[in-house]
């Protein structure tokens, strides 16, 4: 049984050693890339007069939304016959709320309020049509 414990302790030590080495290499690589970025930024400013700001850190929700928007299939819009301006405005609101719903679902946010608004707008459209 002691041999199993010895093997475990050796494996743990080698894992910690690898972890520390990887951390050092990642930090070194980060500094190399940061130095290159600063050099490119300086060259752009000096040679072309172009000032480029460093990109802001993207938020996780924004990244998820971007992935959802890119991966979401685009459905062709239904051809709607000539309508009154009020009905057209309701359809425009409905499209906006449906986009919000898709984004909220992709981000994992609550959708009940948006679904309720969609239902209300659909009711308004049905009432306006009749």
Buried (B, 14 or more C-beta within 10 A) or exposed (E): EEEEEEEEEEEEEEEEEEEEEEEEEEEEEEEEEEEEEEEEBEEEEEEEEEEEEEEEEEEEEEEBBEEBEEEEEEEEEEEEEEBEEEBEEBBEBBEEBEEBBBBBBBBEEEBEEBBEBBEEBEEBBEEEEE
